Amino acid sequence: MKTLLNLLLAELEDESIGTRKMLALVPADKGDWKPHAKSMPLKELGEHIADLPTWITLAFTTDELDFAKNPYNPHHCNGGEELVAYFDKNLAEAKAHFAQHEDAMLEERWQLKNGDVVYMDISKYETIRHTFGQMIHHRAQLGVYLRLLDIPIPGVYGPSADEMGA
C-alpha cells in the first residue's frame, strides 16, 4: 500500500522533469530581462524555482520559516546549466526526507512568517503541496518569459506547440 508520502514523492518526481526542462533553457545573457516593470527578472525567477525544493526540506526539518531570523537569500546561478544543477541538488536533499518520515508528521503545523506577521499557518502536508503549486506556477511563468524571448518551449504534460511544429 502506498503511503501519502510515497504519493507526494512520486508527484514531486513527475513535476521535477518539466521543471528541469524549463530551467535548462534560461539564457545566461538575459538574467536582467523582465516582461514588465512589476515582474521579477528572469535570473531571479529561475533561482526561485531552483530553490523551491528547499521549502520541502524545511517542511520536514522545521516548524517554521521566519524571514526576520532567516532572510531569503537564494543561491546565485548564471543560466540554465547552473540552475539545473542547483535544482537537482535541492531536489535530492528534499527527496531524501520522504523515506525518513511517517505520514503522521504531515499533520504537524508549519508557519511562514516575518517576525510577528504570520503569512501561513498550515499543516506540513499543505506546506509540501503549496510548494508543488509554487513550482508549477512559477514554471508556467518562466514559460511565458521564454516564449516572449522567442525560445522554443518544451512540453511538460505533453508536446508543446514548438514540438508539434505549430
N, C-alpha and C positions, 0 to 999 in steps of 0.2 A: 504494500500500500504506500502510495506516495504521501509524503508529509507536505504541509503547506510550505515549509522551507524548500523542499525539493521542487515544488511547482514554481516558487519565486525564482529559484536559481535557474531553472530552465527558461523562464521568461527573460531573465537578465542575459543569459547566453544568446537567446534569439535576438534581442534588441541590440546587443553589442555588435552583431555582424553588420547591420546597416549603419550604425554609428561609426564604426571603424571605416567603412567605405566613404562616408561623407567627410570625416576628419582628414582622411588621406588627400583629399582634393584641395585643401586650404592652401592657397599660394603664399609663400613666404614674403613676396614683394607687395602684397596687398593688405598687410596687417592693420594699417590705419584706416582702410576703406570702410565706409558705412553707408547704407542706402538712404539714411535720413539723419538729420541733426540730432534727433532724440534716440537714435539707435546706438547700440554699443558697437565699437569697432570689430571688424572681422577677427582679428587676433584674439581679442578679449572673449568673444563668443566661443571660438574654438577652445580656448583654455578652460572656459567654464564647463563646456561639455566634457572635455577630457578629465576634468576634476570631479565630475558628479559621482562616480563610483565611491569616492571617499566619504560621501554622505551615507552610503550603505554601511561602510565600516564604522562610521560614527554611531549609527543606529544600534549596531551590535556591541560596541565598546563603551558607549557613554549614555548618559540620560539627558544630555542637552548639548547644544552648541550656542554659546553665548559670545556674540561678536564683541562685547565690551571686554571680555577676557581673552578672546582669541580672534583678532581681526582677520578678515578673509584676505589671504594673500596666495592666490594660486601660483603654481609653478609657471614660469615663462617659457613658452615654446615658440619656435620660429618655423612655421609651415607644417604641412601635413605629416611628414615623417616624424618630427618631434612630437606632434600632437598624438599620433597613433601610439608611439612608444610610451608616452605619459599616460594615456588612456589605458593601455594594456597593463601597465604597472599597477595602476589604481584598481583596475578590474580584477586582477589576480589577487590582490590583497582583500578586496571585498568578497570574492567568491570563496576564499579560504574560510571565512567565518560561518558560512552556511552549514558546513559539516561539524562545526564545533558547538552548535547550539541546538536546543529543542524548540519545538513550536511554541511552547508556553511563554518563552521570552518575548514573542511577538505581541503579547498583551500588555507588556510593560509600557509606561509612559515615556515620552521623549519630547523635549521642548527646543524650539528655535527662538532665541531671544537676543535682545541687546540691552543688557543691564536689567532694569525693571520692566522693560517693554517686551511682552511675550507675543511673538508673531504666530507661533503654532504650539499647541499642547495636544499631541496626538499619540496614538499607540506606535510602537516600533514597527508593527506591520504597516500602518498608514504612512510612516516615515519612508519605508522602503518603497512602497507603491508611489508615494509622492515623488521620490527620486526618479523612478521609472518615467513618470509623467513629465518631469522636467527634462529628462534625457530626450524623450520623444518630441516634446515641444521645441526645445532648442535645436534639435537636429533638423526639424522642419524649417525653423527659422534660418538655419545655416543653408538649407537647400534653396531658399529664396535668395539669400546673398549670392550663392554660387551661380544661380540662374541669371541674376542681374549682371554678374561678371562674365556671362556667356561661357560658363564652364559646364560641360555636359554632366547631368545628374545621374547617378547610378540608381537602379531600382532598389527599394528597401523591402517592400511587401510584394513585389512582383516587378516586371520590367517597367522601366521608365520610358517616357516619350523619346528620350535620346536613344535608348537601347532598341526601341521599336522602329527607329528611323523616321519618326514623325517630324 
